[in-house]
Amino acid sequence: VAICHPLHYTFIMDQNTCIQLAVISWSSSFLCSMVINVLTLSLPYCGPNILNHFFCEVPTVLRLSCTDTSFTELVVFIFSIIIVFIPFLLIVVSYVRILQSVLRMRSASGRYKALSTCTSHLTVVTLFYGTAILMYMRPQSRSSWAGGKIIAVFYTVVTPML
């Protein structure tokens, strides 16, 4: 909104809109997290409960269960679409619109400034969402892949540092 419609920004992004966006984001994330955690922690676990991971991530914890986890995996997948994939698509659509606006700018220095800001932000967004999609939207049979630890480092350590 700030780049595509700068003169309408204060009208479109008023305090109510900001509050609504924050409440929707926080409540949907909280609800999804609670459902996934309740489903995951209600499973029976047997044997040595040792994770080959840096922290208790849902796909890793699910592998410790000694029962069928297909329902929980399906719920994780569906919530991953809601919490990870849809926001990523909305961000990509926003950047396409921003790119269209930037390319219509007459000033070369303005285009450069806008593109350099957008490029660095889009790089971090792609790194974060790309690794989260790889981690949470793949079949459980592939979750034992050792690269899961490296992926987790990217979206928990590298992205915040950038």
C-alpha positions in Angstrom: 0.0 0.0 0.0 2.8 2.4 0.9 4.5 1.9 -2.5 1.6 1.2 -4.8 -0.8 3.8 -3.3 1.2 6.2 -1.2 -1.4 8.9 -1.1 -4.0 6.5 0.2 -1.8 4.8 2.8 -3.1 6.6 5.9 -6.7 6.1 4.7 -6.3 2.4 4.0 -4.0 1.5 6.8 -5.8 3.2 9.7 -5.5 2.0 13.3 -8.5 -0.3 13.0 -7.0 -2.1 10.0 -3.7 -2.5 11.8 -5.4 -3.9 14.9 -7.5 -6.3 12.8 -4.5 -7.6 10.9 -2.5 -8.1 14.1 -5.4 -9.9 15.9 -6.1 -12.2 12.9 -2.4 -13.0 12.6 -1.9 -13.7 16.3 -5.1 -15.6 17.0 -4.8 -17.8 13.9 -1.2 -18.7 14.8 -2.1 -19.3 18.4 -5.0 -21.5 17.5 -3.0 -23.5 15.0 -0.1 -23.9 17.5 -2.4 -25.0 20.3 -4.2 -27.6 18.1 -0.9 -29.0 16.7 0.7 -29.2 20.2 -2.3 -30.8 21.8 -2.5 -33.4 19.0 1.3 -34.1 19.2 1.6 -34.2 23.0 -1.4 -36.5 23.3 0.3 -39.3 21.3 1.8 -42.2 23.1 5.6 -42.3 23.1 7.7 -45.4 23.7 11.3 -46.3 23.7 14.2 -43.9 24.1 12.8 -40.4 23.6 15.9 -38.9 22.2 15.6 -36.3 19.4 18.2 -36.0 16.7 17.5 -32.3 16.5 18.3 -29.0 18.1 14.9 -28.5 19.6 11.5 -30.2 20.0 10.1 -29.5 16.5 6.8 -31.2 15.7 7.9 -33.3 12.7 10.8 -34.6 14.8 8.7 -35.3 17.9 6.1 -37.1 15.7 8.8 -39.7 14.7 9.1 -40.7 18.4 5.5 -41.8 18.6 4.8 -45.5 18.5 1.3 -45.1 16.9 0.0 -43.9 13.6 0.6 -40.2 13.3 -1.0 -39.7 9.9 -3.9 -37.6 11.3 -1.6 -35.3 13.1 0.6 -35.0 10.0 -2.4 -34.1 8.0 -3.4 -31.4 10.5 0.2 -30.0 10.5 0.1 -29.9 6.7 -3.2 -28.1 6.5 -2.2 -25.6 9.2 1.1 -25.1 7.4 -0.8 -24.1 4.3 -2.8 -21.6 6.4 0.1 -20.2 8.5 3.0 -20.5 6.1 2.1 -21.0 2.4 -0.9 -18.5 2.1 1.1 -15.6 3.7 4.0 -16.4 1.5 1.8 -16.3 -1.6 0.3 -13.0 -0.4 3.8 -11.5 0.0 4.8 -12.7 -3.5 1.7 -11.1 -5.0 2.5 -7.9 -3.0 6.0 -7.8 -4.4 4.7 -8.4 -8.0 2.5 -5.3 -7.5 5.4 -3.4 -5.9 7.7 -4.3 -8.8 5.1 -3.1 -11.3 4.9 0.2 -9.5 8.7 0.5 -9.2 9.1 -0.1 -12.9 6.7 2.7 -13.7 8.9 5.2 -11.7 10.6 7.8 -13.8 13.5 8.4 -11.5 16.4 5.9 -11.9 17.7 6.7 -8.4 14.2 6.1 -7.0 13.9 2.8 -8.8 17.3 1.7 -7.5 16.4 2.7 -3.9 13.1 0.9 -4.0 14.5 -2.2 -5.7 17.5 -2.5 -3.3 15.1 -2.3 -0.3 12.7 -4.7 -1.8 15.4 -7.2 -2.9 16.9 -7.5 0.6 13.5 -7.9 2.2 12.3 -10.4 -0.4 15.5 -12.4 0.0 14.9 -12.8 3.8 11.2 -13.5 3.3 12.0 -16.2 0.7 14.7 -17.7 2.9 12.4 -17.9 5.9 9.2 -19.1 4.1 11.1 -21.4 1.8 12.8 -23.3 4.6 9.6 -23.4 6.7 7.7 -24.8 3.7 10.5 -27.4 3.2 10.3 -28.4 6.9 6.5 -28.5 7.5 5.0 -29.3 4.1 6.8 -32.5 3.2 5.7 -36.1 3.9 6.7 -37.6 7.2 8.7 -40.3 5.5 11.1 -37.6 4.3 11.2 -35.8 7.6 14.0 -38.1 8.8 16.2 -36.5 6.3 19.3 -35.1 8.1 19.0 -31.8 6.3 16.1 -30.9 8.6 18.5 -29.6 11.2 20.2 -27.4 8.7 16.8 -26.1 7.5 15.8 -25.4 11.1 18.9 -23.3 11.6 18.0 -21.2 8.6 14.6 -20.2 9.8 15.4 -20.0 13.5 18.9 -18.4 13.5 20.0 -17.2 10.0 16.8 -15.3 9.1 16.5 -13.4 12.3 20.2 -12.4 12.1 19.7 -11.1 8.5 
